[in-house]
């Protein structure tokens, strides 16, 4: 492996590890309502990203984007999907559904296959269809077992899948795309925080300096893993990136079972086992094809 590829693997692995350890952070701010945590995350991410753009002097893209209403509309939708994803994830962690959140990110790659088929007219290969079918069987089993859809996992997987689809169509760099999304979300987040503070119910009005510091830390915590991911993705093959992505839900799963002691056993194991089998089939097929000599 070349030095550049090694740096790419390290960068991507660090990004996925950071995302996988997010429950540790959100548990620390569990006293703050999930919606307010998302508002703080948006506001402080905007501050951090603007600082980076100023430091790097990367403003030229903004003038071009403002002249393209379709790009702005696409990023407005992606910003809403991102905030929905954040909100459900934060709520899940705060309400002891870390395992459900990990399930969402386990099935996300297979949701991407289905979205590519529906919206981009991509043709999944037979083994990919098998993987999607196994994952669907796992979700169906968990639905029958609990009496309701695993909505946390499905909302996380679908919102992030459609978000990725929109980012694939409306291309901007990782930093620029995050900046535009947070620019679109910040007025709403700032207005909500101002209202809650006026009502005396926000962290600004009630929290101590330690809690405010934790909430402000959400800015770099959001942006830095994304930048590490972008740096890694440019240097390594897609198949390698596809295998590394399981670091994040695996860490979340481990935290849910062994640190937070969420219930996992009995018939529920079968649902997860079907989804893990689907991922093994999907990953093995992708790795095999990546190593085949090109025609």
KEKE-3310 file (N, C-alpha, C; in steps of 0.2 Angstrom, whole numbers, plus 5000, padded with zeros to 4 digits):
npx = (5004:5003:5010:5002:4989:4989:4988:4975:4967:4969:4964:4950:4946:4948:4938:4926:4927:4925:4912:4906:4908:4900:4888:4894:4896:4883:4876:4881:4875:4862:4852:4848:4835:4833:4830:4835:4848:4851:4849:4859:4870:4870:4871:4884:4892:4891:4898:4911:4914:4913:4924:4935:4933:4937:4950:4956:4953:4942:4931:4926:4917:4905:4898:4896:4887:4876:4870:4863:4848:4843:4853:4854:4841:4842:4851:4845:4835:4843:4849:4838:4835:4847:4846:4835:4840:4850:4842:4834:4844:4850:4840:4837:4849:4848:4837:4840:4841:4852:4856:4846:4849:4862:4858:4852:4863:4870:4861:4861:4870:4864:4852:4856:4859:4846:4840:4849:4844:4831:4831:4843:4843:4852:4859:4858:4868:4866:4870:4870:4856:4852:4858:4851:4838:4840:4842:4830:4822:4827:4823:4809:4808:4811:4801:4790:4793:4793:4781:4780:4787:4805:4807:4817:4829:4825:4822:4834:4842:4836:4835:4848:4852:4845:4850:4863:4861:4856:4868:4876:4871:4870:4884:4897:4912:4917:4918:4913:4900:4895:4896:4886:4874:4873:4873:4860:4852:4855:4848:4835:4839:4845:4835:4826:4834:4835:4822:4819:4828:4823:4811:4816:4820:4830:4847:4856:4850:4849:4859:4875:4892:4900:4891:4887:4899:4901:4890:4894:4905:4900:4901:4915:4915:4906:4911:4924:4926:4919:4928:4939:4934:4932:4945:4950:4942:4946:4958:4958:4952:4934:4929:4937:4934:4920:4921:4927:4917:4909:4914:4909:4894:4897:4904:4895:4885:4892:4894:4880:4877:4887:4891:4880:4870:4859:4844:4848:4846:4840:4826:4828:4841:4842:4836:4846:4856:4853:4854:4867:4872:4868:4876:4888:4888:4886:4898:4908:4905:4907:4921:4926:4923:4931:4943:4944:4952:4950:4939)
npy = (4994:5011:5026:5037:5030:5024:5035:5039:5028:5029:5041:5040:5029:5035:5045:5037:5031:5041:5045:5033:5034:5044:5043:5043:5057:5063:5057:5064:5077:5074:5080:5091:5095:5085:5092:5105:5102:5099:5112:5119:5112:5115:5129:5131:5123:5131:5142:5137:5131:5143:5150:5141:5142:5156:5155:5147:5154:5152:5156:5158:5149:5152:5163:5158:5148:5155:5160:5149:5143:5130:5122:5128:5125:5111:5109:5115:5105:5094:5099:5099:5086:5082:5088:5081:5068:5070:5074:5063:5054:5060:5060:5046:5041:5048:5042:5029:5021:5016:5004:5003:5014:5010:5000:5006:5012:5001:4996:5005:5006:4996:5002:5012:5005:5001:5014:5019:5011:5015:5029:5032:5024:5013:4997:4984:4971:4953:4947:4958:4961:4950:4953:4964:4959:4950:4959:4966:4955:4954:4966:4964:4954:4959:4969:4960:4954:4965:4971:4983:4994:4995:5010:5020:5015:5014:5027:5034:5027:5029:5044:5047:5040:5046:5059:5057:5054:5066:5074:5068:5072:5086:5093:5098:5102:5094:5103:5115:5111:5107:5119:5127:5120:5122:5136:5138:5132:5139:5151:5147:5139:5148:5157:5149:5146:5158:5161:5151:5154:5167:5163:5157:5143:5137:5131:5141:5149:5141:5132:5127:5133:5122:5114:5122:5123:5110:5110:5119:5113:5104:5110:5109:5095:5090:5095:5091:5076:5074:5081:5073:5062:5066:5068:5055:5048:5052:5046:5032:5016:5013:5001:4998:5009:5006:4994:5000:5008:5001:5002:5012:5009:4997:5001:5009:4999:4991:5000:5001:4989:4984:4995:5003:4994:4990:4980:4965:4951:4934:4932:4944:4944:4936:4945:4955:4946:4942:4954:4957:4946:4950:4961:4955:4947:4958:4965:4956:4953:4965:4967:4956:4959:4971:4966:4959:4957:4971:4971)
npz = (5000:4996:5002:5001:5000:5012:5021:5017:5021:5034:5037:5033:5042:5054:5053:5052:5064:5073:5071:5075:5088:5093:5101:5114:5116:5114:5124:5135:5134:5137:5145:5138:5127:5111:5100:5102:5104:5091:5085:5091:5087:5073:5073:5079:5071:5059:5063:5065:5052:5044:5050:5045:5031:5030:5034:5025:5014:5004:4995:4983:4977:4982:4976:4964:4966:4972:4961:4955:4956:4956:4961:4974:4979:4979:4989:4999:5002:5005:5016:5025:5026:5032:5044:5049:5050:5060:5071:5073:5076:5088:5096:5097:5104:5116:5121:5124:5112:5105:5099:5089:5081:5077:5069:5058:5051:5048:5038:5029:5017:5009:5007:4999:4987:4983:4981:4971:4961:4959:4957:4949:4939:4940:4939:4949:4954:4954:4966:4974:4974:4981:4994:4997:4998:5009:5019:5019:5024:5037:5042:5041:5050:5062:5063:5064:5076:5086:5084:5077:5064:5064:5066:5069:5064:5050:5047:5049:5040:5027:5027:5027:5016:5005:5006:5003:4990:4984:4987:4978:4966:4966:4966:4977:4986:5001:5012:5007:5004:5016:5022:5014:5017:5031:5031:5026:5036:5047:5050:5054:5065:5074:5076:5083:5095:5100:5103:5113:5122:5126:5132:5143:5143:5137:5134:5135:5144:5156:5157:5164:5162:5158:5152:5141:5135:5130:5121:5112:5107:5098:5085:5079:5081:5072:5059:5058:5057:5044:5035:5037:5032:5018:5014:5015:5006:4994:4991:4992:4986:4981:4986:4997:5005:5007:5015:5026:5031:5040:5052:5060:5063:5070:5081:5087:5090:5099:5109:5113:5117:5127:5135:5137:5140:5133:5128:5121:5113:5111:5100:5094:5089:5078:5068:5067:5063:5050:5043:5045:5038:5025:5023:5023:5012:5002:5004:5001:4988:4982:4985:4978:4965:4963:4963:4951:4935:4924:4910)
capx = (5000:5007:5010:4995:4984:4989:4985:4968:4964:4969:4959:4943:4945:4947:4931:4921:4927:4922:4905:4904:4908:4895:4884:4897:4895:4876:4874:4884:4871:4856:4848:4846:4831:4836:4829:4839:4855:4852:4850:4866:4875:4869:4874:4892:4895:4892:4904:4917:4915:4915:4931:4939:4933:4941:4957:4958:4951:4939:4924:4924:4912:4898:4895:4893:4881:4870:4867:4860:4843:4842:4858:4851:4835:4844:4855:4840:4832:4848:4850:4832:4836:4853:4844:4831:4844:4853:4837:4832:4850:4851:4834:4838:4854:4846:4832:4842:4840:4858:4856:4842:4853:4867:4855:4851:4869:4871:4857:4862:4873:4859:4847:4859:4858:4839:4839:4852:4840:4825:4832:4848:4843:4858:4857:4861:4870:4862:4872:4868:4849:4852:4860:4845:4833:4842:4841:4823:4820:4829:4819:4803:4808:4811:4794:4785:4795:4791:4774:4780:4793:4810:4807:4823:4834:4823:4822:4841:4845:4833:4836:4855:4853:4843:4854:4869:4859:4856:4874:4879:4868:4872:4891:4901:4916:4914:4918:4908:4893:4893:4895:4880:4869:4872:4870:4853:4849:4857:4843:4830:4842:4847:4828:4823:4837:4833:4815:4819:4831:4818:4806:4820:4820:4836:4853:4859:4847:4849:4865:4881:4897:4902:4886:4888:4905:4900:4886:4898:4910:4896:4903:4920:4914:4902:4914:4931:4925:4917:4934:4943:4931:4933:4952:4952:4939:4950:4965:4957:4946:4928:4928:4940:4929:4914:4922:4928:4911:4906:4917:4904:4889:4900:4906:4888:4882:4896:4892:4873:4876:4891:4891:4873:4866:4852:4842:4849:4846:4834:4824:4831:4848:4840:4835:4853:4860:4851:4856:4875:4874:4867:4882:4894:4887:4887:4905:4912:4904:4910:4928:4928:4923:4936:4950:4944:4955:4945:4939)
capy = (5000:5017:5031:5041:5026:5023:5041:5038:5023:5031:5047:5037:5025:5040:5048:5032:5029:5047:5044:5028:5036:5050:5042:5046:5064:5065:5055:5070:5082:5071:5084:5096:5092:5084:5098:5111:5100:5100:5119:5121:5109:5119:5136:5131:5121:5136:5146:5133:5131:5150:5151:5137:5145:5162:5153:5144:5159:5148:5160:5159:5145:5154:5168:5154:5144:5159:5161:5143:5142:5123:5120:5130:5121:5104:5109:5116:5099:5090:5102:5097:5079:5081:5090:5076:5063:5072:5075:5056:5051:5062:5057:5039:5040:5051:5038:5022:5017:5016:4998:5005:5019:5007:4996:5011:5013:4995:4994:5011:5004:4992:5007:5015:5001:5002:5021:5019:5007:5018:5036:5033:5018:5008:4990:4980:4964:4948:4946:4964:4960:4945:4956:4969:4954:4947:4965:4967:4950:4956:4972:4961:4950:4964:4971:4955:4953:4970:4973:4989:4995:4999:5017:5024:5013:5016:5035:5036:5024:5033:5051:5048:5038:5051:5065:5056:5054:5073:5077:5065:5075:5093:5092:5103:5099:5092:5109:5119:5108:5108:5127:5129:5117:5125:5143:5138:5130:5143:5156:5144:5137:5154:5160:5144:5146:5165:5161:5147:5158:5172:5159:5154:5136:5135:5129:5148:5152:5137:5127:5130:5134:5116:5111:5126:5121:5104:5111:5123:5108:5101:5112:5105:5088:5089:5096:5087:5069:5075:5083:5068:5057:5068:5067:5048:5045:5054:5042:5025:5013:5013:4995:4999:5014:5002:4990:5004:5011:4997:5004:5017:5006:4992:5004:5011:4993:4989:5004:5000:4982:4983:5001:5006:4988:4990:4973:4962:4943:4930:4932:4950:4942:4934:4950:4958:4941:4942:4960:4956:4942:4954:4965:4951:4946:4964:4967:4951:4953:4971:4966:4952:4963:4976:4963:4956:4961:4974:4968)
capz = (5000:4995:5008:5000:5001:5019:5024:5015:5025:5041:5038:5033:5048:5060:5052:5054:5072:5077:5070:5079:5096:5094:5107:5120:5116:5115:5131:5139:5133:5137:5148:5133:5122:5105:5095:5104:5103:5084:5084:5093:5082:5067:5074:5081:5065:5055:5066:5064:5045:5042:5052:5041:5025:5030:5035:5018:5008:4999:4995:4976:4975:4985:4971:4958:4969:4973:4954:4953:4960:4957:4966:4981:4981:4981:4995:5004:5003:5008:5023:5029:5027:5036:5051:5051:5052:5066:5076:5075:5079:5094:5100:5098:5109:5122:5124:5124:5106:5101:5094:5083:5077:5073:5063:5053:5048:5045:5032:5024:5010:5005:5005:4993:4981:4981:4979:4964:4956:4958:4955:4945:4935:4941:4938:4954:4952:4957:4973:4978:4976:4987:5000:4999:5000:5016:5024:5020:5028:5044:5045:5042:5056:5068:5063:5067:5083:5090:5082:5074:5061:5067:5063:5070:5059:5044:5045:5048:5033:5021:5026:5025:5009:5000:5007:4999:4983:4982:4986:4972:4960:4967:4968:4980:4990:5008:5016:5004:5004:5023:5023:5011:5021:5038:5030:5025:5042:5053:5052:5058:5072:5078:5078:5088:5101:5103:5106:5119:5127:5128:5136:5149:5143:5133:5138:5136:5150:5161:5158:5166:5157:5155:5147:5135:5131:5126:5115:5107:5104:5092:5079:5076:5081:5066:5053:5057:5054:5037:5032:5037:5027:5011:5013:5014:5000:4988:4991:4992:4981:4984:4989:5003:5009:5008:5021:5032:5034:5045:5059:5063:5066:5074:5087:5090:5092:5105:5115:5115:5121:5132:5139:5139:5142:5129:5128:5114:5114:5109:5093:5090:5086:5071:5063:5066:5060:5043:5041:5045:5033:5019:5023:5022:5005:4998:5004:4998:4981:4980:4985:4973:4958:4963:4962:4945:4930:4920:4903)
cpx = (5004:5006:5003:4989:4983:4986:4977:4964:4963:4964:4952:4941:4944:4940:4925:4921:4924:4915:4902:4904:4904:4891:4887:4896:4888:4873:4876:4879:4863:4850:4845:4841:4834:4835:4834:4846:4856:4853:4857:4871:4875:4873:4882:4895:4896:4898:4910:4919:4917:4922:4936:4939:4937:4948:4960:4957:4947:4932:4922:4918:4905:4895:4892:4887:4875:4867:4863:4855:4842:4847:4856:4846:4837:4847:4850:4836:4837:4849:4844:4833:4842:4850:4839:4835:4848:4848:4835:4838:4851:4846:4835:4844:4852:4841:4833:4840:4846:4858:4852:4846:4859:4864:4854:4857:4871:4868:4858:4865:4868:4853:4849:4858:4851:4838:4843:4848:4834:4826:4837:4848:4849:4855:4861:4863:4866:4864:4870:4860:4848:4853:4854:4839:4834:4840:4834:4820:4821:4825:4812:4802:4808:4804:4789:4787:4793:4784:4774:4787:4799:4812:4813:4828:4832:4823:4829:4844:4842:4834:4844:4856:4851:4847:4861:4867:4859:4863:4878:4877:4871:4879:4894:4906:4913:4913:4913:4901:4890:4891:4888:4874:4868:4870:4863:4849:4850:4852:4838:4833:4843:4840:4825:4827:4836:4826:4815:4823:4827:4813:4809:4821:4826:4842:4857:4856:4848:4855:4871:4886:4900:4898:4886:4894:4904:4895:4890:4903:4907:4899:4909:4919:4910:4906:4921:4930:4923:4923:4939:4941:4933:4940:4954:4949:4942:4956:4964:4952:4940:4926:4931:4936:4923:4915:4923:4922:4907:4909:4912:4898:4891:4901:4900:4885:4886:4894:4885:4873:4880:4892:4885:4868:4859:4850:4844:4850:4840:4832:4827:4838:4847:4840:4842:4857:4859:4854:4864:4876:4873:4873:4888:4894:4888:4894:4909:4911:4908:4918:4930:4928:4929:4943:4950:4948:4949:4945:4942)
cpy = (5006:5021:5035:5037:5025:5029:5041:5034:5026:5037:5045:5033:5030:5043:5043:5031:5035:5047:5039:5029:5042:5049:5044:5053:5066:5062:5061:5076:5080:5075:5090:5092:5091:5089:5104:5109:5101:5107:5121:5118:5112:5125:5135:5127:5126:5141:5143:5133:5138:5151:5147:5140:5152:5160:5151:5149:5156:5151:5160:5155:5148:5159:5164:5151:5148:5161:5155:5141:5134:5120:5122:5126:5114:5104:5111:5109:5094:5093:5100:5090:5077:5083:5085:5070:5064:5072:5068:5053:5053:5060:5050:5038:5043:5046:5031:5018:5017:5010:5000:5009:5015:5002:5000:5012:5007:4994:5000:5009:5000:4997:5010:5012:5002:5009:5022:5016:5011:5025:5037:5028:5014:5001:4986:4973:4959:4947:4952:4964:4955:4948:4961:4964:4952:4953:4966:4961:4951:4961:4969:4957:4954:4967:4967:4954:4958:4973:4980:4990:4998:5006:5021:5022:5015:5023:5037:5033:5028:5040:5052:5046:5043:5058:5063:5056:5061:5076:5074:5069:5083:5093:5098:5099:5098:5098:5114:5117:5109:5115:5129:5126:5121:5133:5143:5136:5135:5148:5153:5142:5143:5157:5155:5145:5153:5165:5157:5151:5164:5169:5156:5147:5133:5134:5136:5151:5148:5133:5131:5130:5128:5113:5116:5125:5115:5105:5115:5118:5104:5103:5109:5097:5086:5089:5092:5080:5069:5077:5077:5062:5059:5067:5060:5046:5047:5049:5035:5022:5013:5007:4995:5004:5010:4997:4994:5007:5007:4998:5008:5013:5000:4995:5006:5004:4991:4993:5003:4994:4982:4989:5003:5000:4988:4982:4971:4954:4940:4931:4938:4948:4940:4939:4954:4953:4941:4949:4960:4951:4945:4958:4961:4949:4952:4966:4962:4952:4960:4971:4961:4955:4968:4973:4959:4960:4964:4971:4972)
cpz = (5000:5001:5007:5002:5009:5023:5023:5020:5032:5042:5038:5039:5054:5059:5054:5062:5076:5076:5074:5086:5097:5100:5114:5121:5118:5121:5136:5139:5133:5140:5143:5128:5115:5100:5096:5103:5095:5082:5086:5089:5076:5068:5075:5075:5060:5057:5064:5056:5042:5044:5047:5034:5025:5031:5028:5012:5003:4999:4988:4974:4977:4980:4966:4960:4969:4966:4951:4957:4961:4962:4973:4983:4983:4987:5001:5007:5007:5015:5028:5031:5032:5044:5054:5054:5059:5072:5078:5079:5086:5099:5102:5104:5115:5125:5123:5118:5102:5097:5088:5078:5073:5068:5057:5048:5045:5038:5027:5017:5006:5003:4999:4987:4978:4978:4972:4959:4954:4955:4949:4939:4934:4941:4944:4952:4956:4965:4977:4979:4981:4994:5002:5001:5008:5021:5025:5024:5035:5046:5046:5049:5062:5069:5067:5075:5088:5089:5079:5070:5065:5064:5063:5065:5052:5042:5045:5042:5027:5021:5024:5018:5004:5000:5003:4992:4980:4982:4980:4966:4960:4970:4971:4984:4997:5012:5014:5005:5011:5025:5021:5015:5028:5037:5029:5031:5048:5055:5056:5065:5076:5080:5084:5095:5104:5106:5113:5124:5130:5133:5142:5149:5140:5137:5139:5143:5156:5162:5161:5161:5154:5150:5140:5131:5127:5120:5110:5103:5098:5085:5076:5076:5075:5060:5052:5054:5046:5033:5031:5032:5020:5009:5011:5008:4994:4986:4991:4988:4985:4988:4996:5008:5011:5014:5027:5035:5039:5052:5063:5067:5071:5081:5091:5093:5099:5111:5117:5119:5127:5137:5142:5141:5139:5128:5121:5115:5111:5102:5090:5087:5079:5066:5062:5062:5052:5040:5040:5039:5026:5018:5021:5014:5000:4998:5001:4990:4978:4980:4980:4966:4958:4961:4955:4940:4926:4913:4898)
residu = (UNK:UNK:UNK:UNK:UNK:UNK:UNK:UNK:UNK:UNK:UNK:UNK:UNK:UNK:UNK:UNK:UNK:UNK:UNK:UNK:UNK:UNK:UNK:UNK:UNK:UNK:UNK:UNK:UNK:UNK:UNK:UNK:UNK:UNK:UNK:UNK:UNK:UNK:UNK:UNK:UNK:UNK:UNK:UNK:UNK:UNK:UNK:UNK:UNK:UNK:UNK:UNK:UNK:UNK:UNK:UNK:UNK:UNK:UNK:UNK:UNK:UNK:UNK:UNK:UNK:UNK:UNK:UNK:UNK:UNK:UNK:UNK:UNK:UNK:UNK:UNK:UNK:UNK:UNK:UNK:UNK:UNK:UNK:UNK:UNK:UNK:UNK:UNK:UNK:UNK:UNK:UNK:UNK:UNK:UNK:UNK:UNK:UNK:UNK:UNK:UNK:UNK:UNK:UNK:UNK:UNK:UNK:UNK:UNK:UNK:UNK:UNK:UNK:UNK:UNK:UNK:UNK:UNK:UNK:UNK:UNK:UNK:UNK:UNK:UNK:UNK:UNK:UNK:UNK:UNK:UNK:UNK:UNK:UNK:UNK:UNK:UNK:UNK:UNK:UNK:UNK:UNK:UNK:UNK:UNK:UNK:UNK:UNK:UNK:UNK:UNK:UNK:UNK:UNK:UNK:UNK:UNK:UNK:UNK:UNK:UNK:UNK:UNK:UNK:UNK:UNK:UNK:UNK:UNK:UNK:UNK:UNK:UNK:UNK:UNK:UNK:UNK:UNK:UNK:UNK:UNK:UNK:UNK:UNK:UNK:UNK:UNK:UNK:UNK:UNK:UNK:UNK:UNK:UNK:UNK:UNK:UNK:UNK:UNK:UNK:UNK:UNK:UNK:UNK:UNK:UNK:UNK:UNK:UNK:UNK:UNK:UNK:UNK:UNK:UNK:UNK:UNK:UNK:UNK:UNK:UNK:UNK:UNK:UNK:UNK:UNK:UNK:UNK:UNK:UNK:UNK:UNK:UNK:UNK:UNK:UNK:UNK:UNK:UNK:UNK:UNK:UNK:UNK:UNK:UNK:UNK:UNK:UNK:UNK:UNK:UNK:UNK:UNK:UNK:UNK:UNK:UNK:UNK:UNK:UNK:UNK:UNK:UNK:UNK:UNK:UNK:UNK:UNK:UNK:UNK:UNK:UNK:UNK:UNK:UNK:UNK:UNK:UNK:UNK:UNK:UNK:UNK:UNK:UNK:UNK:UNK:UNK:UNK:UNK:UNK:UNK:UNK:UNK:UNK:UNK)
# end
